[in-house]
Each structure stands twice: as C-alpha cells, then as structure tokens.
Amino acid sequence: MKATRIAAALAAAGASVLLLSSPSFAHVSVQPEGAAAKGGYATVAFKVPNERDDASTTKLEVNFPADHPLASVMPQPVQGWDVEVTRSKLDKPLDLHGRKVDEAITKIVWTAEDEKKGGIQPGFFQKFPVSVGPLPEDADELVFKSLQTYSNGEVVRWIELQEGEEEPDSPAPVLQLSAAAGDGHGTAKDDDSAASGKNAEEAHEDDAHESAAGATDTAARVLGVVGIVIGVAGVAFGVLARRRTA
C-alpha cells in the first residue's frame, strides 16, 4: 500500500509538470523573440503544436492584419517546409525609410515538403520565425488569423477573437506590442545596428537566423523536466523494491 501511494504521488507530480508546461502548447500562437516595440522591428515566431495523436500537421496558413499592413516581412527558412508568400496592393502606400511601398505581404503559407512522413508529428511542436516591421505605433496588438491543416485533411481555424475574460475555443494568434523604445522608432538593438552601418531591416534579417535555436532550447527544457520526474520515480521504486525484498 505504501509503495502504491508513493507511486501515485510521483505520477501526480509528473502530471503537474506536464500541465504547467502545456498552456504554451495549447494552440497556435505568436511570440516575439525579444521585444515587439511600437514603431520598431521584431522577430516573431508562430508556434504550432500538434494536438492530434493519429495525424501530423502538414500546413500552416497565417493571414497578416489588413488594418495594419507591415512594409517589411521576411520569413526564415524552416528545414523540411516550403514557404509561399502572398503580396497585395495597398490602398495607401507605406513609408519605409523614406521609400514608398505600395504593397505588403498579406499571407504566408508553410507546407511540409513530405506530407506523408514530414510535418509536425504527434507530441511535437514547430516554430516558424518571421522578421516584421515597422510595427504600428497606433495599435496595442496585432491579430494573425491562422489555419492549421493535418495529414488526415482536418483543418483547424484559429480565427476567434477574445471578447471577454474567457478565452475562445479556437483563439487567433495575437502579438502584444510594447511601448516604443528610445525615440519611438525602433528597439535598442536597431539603434546599435544602425551605428555599425546596418539599417533596422538588415539587423532584423540577422535576428531571424538566430531564432531557430530558441525552438530547440524550449523543447530541451520541457523534455529535461519530464526526464527528471521519471528518473526520481525510478529511484523511488528501486528503493522500495529492495526494502520489500529485505
């Protein structure tokens, strides 16, 4: 009975660890790699978990906000995925470093190169980094309605907006914007890059190549915590087994 109680307690502890780490994997989301300040540039990552046990995620479609078009959008290549970028004409041209821009990216689609064996397998997630900017100065958040397609043909529409305290079943990814940094026209990293001969757009293109390491680091941390819990459980069972044998 004592061994059973200890086993149950260890199992509950392991479940708690998984539950504590699960919210970030609950649905498609968008997160900045660092700061996402108004008026500046940022590298953001669309985080896509696989929520099915019998199918893999083979496509992600992200729609960019039409009410706040972004003049510069550069997706980072992701191994095993093809990327398709859709550009649309703007009714009102945007100003990008003194240059008039009359079109903007309105949609990005990532498709697994091997839809049968590739994609995001059950129990895993994938990040899709994108460098964006300049971020609007007259908004507190940007909404990126997204569609997630599984290998069995199922399409999950992450397009619902939160209209109260309760989160909807299929919330759209929302990027929260922070207050403008410095003079309100970029982050501190942008200013440093400009001083060294790079403009903000070039600086954040470099950031996009650094963000892939973040996905590996996050997965390693979660797996490390789970491994510790399993290891503790094994030691406890071994000690109990020896005592009962004695």
TIDOVEX-165344 format. One line per 2 residues: number of its first residue (from 1); their letters; for each residue x, y, z of C-alpha. Coordinates in Angstrom, 3 decimals, decimal comma. Example, Ala and Ser with C-alpha at 12.3 -4.5 7.8 and 13.67 -1.06 7.14 Angstrom:
2
1	as	12,300:-4,500:7,800; 13,670:-1,060:7,140
% end
This chain:
246
1	mk	0,000:0,000:0,000; 2,851:2,373:0,871
3	at	4,521:1,707:-2,479; 1,234:2,350:-4,267
5	ri	0,779:5,683:-2,505; 4,297:6,804:-3,376
7	aa	3,813:5,754:-6,991; 0,563:7,708:-7,171
9	al	2,235:10,785:-5,684; 5,083:10,600:-8,206
11	aa	2,642:10,171:-11,070; 0,707:13,221:-9,876
13	ag	3,934:15,215:-9,704; 4,811:14,241:-13,256
15	as	1,344:15,167:-14,463; 1,641:18,535:-12,721
17	vl	4,889:19,275:-14,548; 3,256:18,490:-17,881
19	ll	0,193:20,561:-17,055; 2,305:23,526:-16,008
21	ss	4,188:23,445:-19,273; 1,172:22,713:-21,505
23	ps	-0,502:26,153:-21,882; 2,185:27,390:-24,265
25	fa	1,490:24,332:-26,423; -2,312:24,561:-26,304
27	hv	-2,891:26,302:-29,636; -1,214:28,192:-32,461
29	sv	0,325:31,348:-31,022; 2,718:34,132:-31,955
31	qp	5,523:35,245:-29,661; 8,265:37,855:-30,088
33	eg	11,887:36,761:-29,898; 12,763:39,621:-27,566
35	aa	10,784:42,863:-27,729; 7,998:43,870:-30,115
37	ak	8,015:47,629:-29,621; 5,710:50,013:-31,431
39	gg	7,411:51,678:-34,369; 10,281:49,179:-34,388
41	ya	11,178:45,858:-35,952; 10,884:42,438:-34,327
43	tv	11,444:38,777:-34,996; 8,328:36,814:-34,094
45	af	7,744:33,071:-34,116; 4,480:31,320:-34,885
47	kv	4,373:28,353:-32,526; 2,392:25,362:-33,820
49	pn	1,721:22,331:-31,607; 0,349:19,054:-32,911
51	er	-2,805:18,311:-30,923; -3,675:15,016:-32,635
53	dd	-2,462:11,521:-31,767; -3,133:9,999:-35,184
55	as	-2,141:12,746:-37,645; 0,676:15,198:-38,302
57	tt	0,431:18,908:-39,080; 1,314:19,417:-42,743
59	kl	0,408:23,063:-43,418; 0,157:26,409:-41,636
61	ev	-1,523:29,441:-43,199; -1,022:32,787:-41,455
63	nf	-3,007:35,846:-42,518; -1,404:39,198:-41,754
65	pa	-3,551:42,080:-40,437; -5,044:44,178:-43,228
67	dh	-5,820:47,092:-40,901; -2,132:47,467:-40,006
69	pl	-0,096:46,286:-43,028; 3,598:45,624:-42,465
71	as	6,019:47,015:-45,034; 8,796:44,528:-44,287
73	vm	8,058:40,815:-43,732; 10,807:38,193:-44,145
75	pq	10,166:34,543:-43,204; 13,127:32,467:-42,092
77	pv	13,633:29,180:-43,979; 12,496:26,172:-41,952
79	qg	14,040:22,817:-42,791; 11,525:20,402:-44,284
81	wd	8,998:23,121:-45,153; 8,176:25,055:-48,327
83	ve	7,066:28,655:-47,878; 4,719:30,665:-50,117
85	vt	4,346:34,414:-49,660; 1,327:36,372:-50,924
87	rs	1,640:40,104:-51,597; -1,249:42,506:-52,143
89	kl	-1,544:46,091:-53,361; -2,208:48,699:-50,693
91	dk	-4,826:51,413:-50,968; -2,473:53,749:-49,127
93	pl	1,306:53,385:-49,667; 3,546:52,915:-46,634
95	dl	6,738:54,797:-45,884; 9,784:52,548:-45,319
97	hg	12,947:54,527:-44,533; 11,889:57,278:-46,911
99	rk	10,835:54,841:-49,639; 7,182:54,495:-50,657
101	vd	5,891:50,923:-50,514; 2,621:50,231:-52,340
103	ea	2,264:46,533:-51,480; 2,575:44,352:-48,406
105	it	2,589:40,681:-47,504; -0,915:39,584:-46,570
107	ki	-0,408:35,843:-46,162; 2,336:33,262:-45,590
109	vw	1,769:29,524:-46,088; 4,195:26,864:-44,870
111	ta	3,714:23,371:-46,338; 5,602:20,236:-45,326
113	ed	7,835:19,004:-48,145; 6,866:15,404:-47,364
115	ek	3,212:15,469:-46,310; 3,173:11,718:-45,562
117	kg	6,298:11,385:-43,410; 7,182:15,001:-42,643
119	gi	5,402:17,862:-40,926; 4,867:18,171:-37,188
121	qp	4,454:14,709:-35,715; 2,193:13,897:-32,715
123	gf	3,768:15,043:-29,461; 5,901:17,757:-31,084
125	fq	5,670:21,437:-31,999; 7,370:23,673:-34,549
127	kf	8,297:27,358:-34,676; 8,103:29,442:-37,845
129	pv	10,184:32,652:-37,390; 9,410:35,837:-39,312
131	sv	11,080:39,253:-39,214; 8,449:42,022:-39,326
133	gp	8,299:45,798:-39,198; 7,927:48,598:-38,764
135	lp	5,300:47,720:-36,171; 2,371:50,173:-35,970
137	ed	2,554:52,971:-33,443; -1,226:53,336:-33,156
139	ad	-2,054:49,772:-32,059; -1,525:47,703:-28,917
141	el	-1,746:44,322:-30,615; -1,773:42,597:-33,995
143	vf	-4,054:39,662:-34,841; -2,835:36,891:-37,166
145	ks	-5,739:34,598:-38,053; -4,341:31,175:-38,930
147	lq	-5,359:27,807:-40,381; -3,704:24,544:-39,309
149	ty	-4,057:21,546:-41,635; -3,483:17,923:-40,578
151	sn	-2,440:14,962:-42,705; -5,930:13,453:-42,383
153	ge	-7,472:16,504:-44,069; -8,715:18,176:-40,877
155	vv	-8,413:21,974:-40,815; -8,421:23,861:-37,501
157	rw	-9,297:27,538:-37,882; -7,537:29,671:-35,275
159	ie	-9,555:32,824:-36,027; -11,705:33,610:-32,991
161	lq	-11,225:36,898:-31,139; -11,472:37,143:-27,370
163	eg	-14,436:39,282:-26,332; -14,270:38,883:-22,564
165	ee	-12,292:37,195:-19,835; -12,954:33,702:-21,169
167	ep	-10,689:32,539:-23,967; -12,485:31,183:-27,079
169	ds	-12,078:27,575:-28,184; -10,013:28,486:-31,251
171	pa	-8,326:31,823:-30,476; -6,444:33,681:-33,179
173	pv	-2,728:34,297:-32,514; -2,272:37,792:-31,054
175	lq	1,010:39,696:-30,863; 1,112:42,164:-27,969
177	ls	3,075:45,325:-28,721; 5,156:47,049:-26,068
179	aa	5,773:50,778:-25,672; 8,104:52,388:-28,189
181	ag	11,762:52,139:-27,227; 14,172:55,086:-27,326
183	dg	12,842:57,724:-29,711; 9,858:55,559:-30,640
185	hg	11,285:54,351:-33,937; 12,944:51,069:-33,108
187	ta	14,483:48,954:-30,398; 17,846:49,407:-28,744
189	kd	19,265:46,662:-30,940; 18,130:48,560:-34,025
191	dd	19,982:51,678:-32,835; 23,165:49,704:-32,209
193	sa	22,929:48,100:-35,642; 22,432:51,459:-37,316
195	as	25,563:52,773:-35,593; 27,571:49,869:-37,014
197	gk	26,414:50,503:-40,572; 23,260:48,376:-40,697
199	na	19,726:49,678:-41,029; 16,874:48,237:-38,943
201	ee	15,631:45,971:-41,691; 19,051:44,365:-42,189
203	ah	19,543:43,960:-38,443; 16,323:42,033:-38,025
205	ed	17,112:39,851:-41,000; 20,134:38,720:-38,967
207	da	17,889:38,151:-35,932; 15,695:35,805:-37,943
209	he	18,655:33,455:-38,445; 19,279:33,329:-34,688
211	sa	15,722:32,469:-33,634; 15,766:28,824:-34,749
213	ag	17,889:27,947:-31,703; 15,013:29,053:-29,470
215	at	12,754:26,208:-30,599; 15,391:23,582:-29,777
217	dt	16,111:25,149:-26,383; 12,438:25,206:-25,344
219	aa	11,858:21,583:-26,313; 15,034:20,528:-24,469
221	rv	13,904:22,230:-21,257; 10,496:20,577:-21,248
223	lg	11,938:17,146:-22,016; 14,571:17,691:-19,323
225	vv	11,962:18,364:-16,630; 9,938:15,309:-17,655
227	gi	13,104:13,216:-17,612; 13,903:14,329:-14,066
229	vi	10,438:13,318:-12,851; 10,743:9,881:-14,494
231	gv	14,205:9,424:-13,004; 13,004:10,235:-9,479
233	ag	10,162:7,754:-9,908; 12,612:5,021:-10,944
235	va	14,882:5,587:-7,945; 11,929:5,524:-5,550
237	fg	10,644:2,236:-6,937; 14,121:0,726:-6,707
239	vl	14,488:1,664:-3,037; 11,043:0,302:-2,179
241	ar	11,753:-2,942:-4,028; 14,957:-3,506:-2,043
243	rr	13,194:-2,841:1,271; 10,366:-5,231:0,492
245	ta	12,869:-7,930:-0,546; 14,812:-7,453:2,693
% end
